[in-house]
Amino acid sequence: MEKLPIHTGETQIPPKESESTTRRERPDTPTFLRRLFLVFCFLGCYYYVIRILPTTEWRSSPCSHGQHDTELAMEDTEETYTQIYENGAQFNMNAFDEQTKVPLEAHIMSKCPDAQACLHKLVLPAMEKISDKVDFQLSFIATVSKESSDIECMHGPTECIGNMLMLCAANLPFPPTENESLLPSTYPRTPIIRSLGFANCLIDDYPLIPDRDLVIHCALEHGIDFDALNRCASQQSDDPDGGSSGSYPPLSGIALLRENALRGEELGVHTSCTVRVDDAVWCVHDGGWKNCVQDGEGSKPQVLIDEINRLWDERN
């Protein structure tokens, strides 16, 4: 059986001399010394098996550690952000809160293929680099009736539900709280890393919105409380009753969507997806990129990243 080397980068165990060879080289060696030599050989083998081999296995661990490093370096935007956030290795958010962040907003419809393309090709790649420097908002396009309290969405009622689910996810308290006396304006809300990941998860399968299994899957994947999410999206009133039926403060998906839709109307935004930087239209995806700044170059993530960095440096 082939002898295993000691993986220390130094030497290997030499092959053991056979008894016949030893006898030929040392014909006059007394029996006592031969036995003593065998004892030392036994102790050496014992030391190798018991003490050195465990060290060898431990020292080989950097190889698997390198594999872990490769996994962390994969360009999977949502997974990467989630790992950074949960490991506590993200930016010092308190420090950045004291800075002047750059407004970045994407206006979408939850069941629109242009929203999916816009998030995948521009918003998410850029957010991976500059999420700490922007005040990001995902807004939704809908029509508020002037004759009633109804809200209409281009792709039907299920799109309105999808819009409300994403708005609720972004506005739930984080971490979850059972203090029902809190008002929505007073608690910290879901980190954008989670709410944007949840929205992207739904939009990845936008034809299925608002399938319950899809919503549960995306909520679990991104740490969103499904029960709280469901209560918020199921509210039929802009002013729900004090949260007495649940463990969270009053929050209404219909109220959030109405506010979003009216704001979009005031801004004159009607196309999904419209990306705005610093309160000005940056780029539009409507069957393809249109009206993008810098002669169309604004559709490239790096151009958007450079602009955010420039504005950040100017203000901080």
Stockholm file with secondary structure:
# STOCKHOLM 1.0

chainA/1-316         MEKLPIHTGETQIPPKESESTTRRERPDTPTFLRRLFLVFCFLGCYYYVIRILPTTEWRSSPCSHGQHDTELAMEDTEETYTQIYENGAQFNMNAFDEQTKVPLEAHIMSKCPDAQACLHKLVLPAMEKISDKVDFQLSFIATVSKESSDIECMHGPTECIGNMLMLCAANLPFPPTENESLLPSTYPRTPIIRSLGFANCLIDDYPLIPDRDLVIHCALEHGIDFDALNRCASQQSDDPDGGSSGSYPPLSGIALLRENALRGEELGVHTSCTVRVDDAVWCVHDGGWKNCVQDGEGSKPQVLIDEINRLWDERN
#=GR chainA/1-316 SS CCCCCCTTSSCCCCCCCCHHHHHHHCTTCCHHHHHHHHHHHHHHHHHIIIIIHHHHHHHTHHHHHHHHHHHHTSCCHHHHHHHHHHTTCSCCHHHHHTSCCEEEEEEECTTCHHHHHHIIIIIHHHHHHHTTTEEEEEEECCEECSSSSCEECTTCHHHHHHHHHHHHHHHSBSSCCCCTTCCTTTSCBCCHHHHHHHHHHHHHTGGGTTCHHHHHHHHHHTTCCHHHHHHHHHCCSSSCCTTTTSSSCCCCHHHHHHHHHHHHHHHTCCSSSEEEETTEEEEEESSSEESCTTTTGGGSHHHHHHHHHHHHHHHC
#=GC SS_cons         CCCCCCTTSSCCCCCCCCHHHHHHHCTTCCHHHHHHHHHHHHHHHHHIIIIIHHHHHHHTHHHHHHHHHHHHTSCCHHHHHHHHHHTTCSCCHHHHHTSCCEEEEEEECTTCHHHHHHIIIIIHHHHHHHTTTEEEEEEECCEECSSSSCEECTTCHHHHHHHHHHHHHHHSBSSCCCCTTCCTTTSCBCCHHHHHHHHHHHHHTGGGTTCHHHHHHHHHHTTCCHHHHHHHHHCCSSSCCTTTTSSSCCCCHHHHHHHHHHHHHHHTCCSSSEEEETTEEEEEESSSEESCTTTTGGGSHHHHHHHHHHHHHHHC
//
